[in-house]
């Protein structure tokens, strides 16, 4: 019996190590992309090697797709997105090049920025809250939410003023979705953490008119990344 328990423990430790290794491998890959340390060809090769390893390492984690996608900003819906036509056009069949493998270029693409605007009623409410709030730095902050179930693959902090800013990547192995968040103010998750759809991953700071969140969902299939039209599945 002791031998069986010992063997089980060894297998469990090995599984955790493999899981940790592949998350770390993705983190190193993303860091290289951000720094421009990989050519497009090198990045493509690395992705083809890493994504299958991710999927295999996470197949027993029970991470499934939540059929109803959650809008990534608390108390808002897709109806509040001002530039929805531009975002949707970026996901059309004839312009599906995400530039993901071009690193920094992906981080600053205008078509992955959701511009969420306040209604007139919301602006009035905000004025009242601002007048009552003593925490000046928190007046225009709101929670950023996990759009679907997944595992946190990558976190970049201390980068508020750099291209892409503070960044989080969440991966859903059930459908090979990679969910990107950029320009966050604060981040409340860490690599390797499994998150549920709707849970808080951080916060973003806006202005009197609303928020701008860098957000995209990539699907990896046929050995390539494409932008996924999450609006069809979202609240």
JOWOMO-V306473 format. One record per run of one state. SS is the DSSP state (h for helix, s for strand, l for the rest). FROM is the first residue (numbers start at 0). LEN is the number of residues. If there is no record, write none. Layout:
# JOWOMO-V306473
ss=SS from=FROM len=LEN
ss=SS from=FROM len=LEN
This chain:
# JOWOMO-V306473
ss=l from=0 len=1
ss=h from=1 len=33
ss=l from=34 len=5
ss=h from=39 len=18
ss=l from=57 len=11
ss=s from=68 len=1
ss=l from=69 len=3
ss=s from=72 len=1
ss=l from=73 len=4
ss=h from=77 len=3
ss=s from=80 len=1
ss=l from=81 len=2
ss=h from=83 len=7
ss=l from=90 len=2
ss=h from=92 len=3
ss=l from=95 len=4
ss=h from=99 len=3
ss=l from=102 len=1
ss=h from=103 len=4
ss=l from=107 len=2
ss=h from=109 len=3
ss=s from=112 len=5
ss=l from=117 len=2
ss=h from=119 len=13
ss=l from=132 len=3
ss=h from=135 len=3
ss=l from=138 len=2
ss=s from=140 len=5
ss=l from=145 len=4
ss=s from=149 len=7
ss=l from=156 len=9
ss=s from=165 len=7
ss=l from=172 len=4
ss=s from=176 len=8
ss=l from=184 len=1
ss=s from=185 len=2
ss=l from=187 len=6
ss=s from=193 len=2
ss=l from=195 len=4
ss=s from=199 len=6
ss=l from=205 len=4
ss=s from=209 len=12
ss=l from=221 len=2
ss=s from=223 len=4
ss=l from=227 len=2
ss=h from=229 len=4
ss=s from=233 len=1
ss=l from=234 len=1
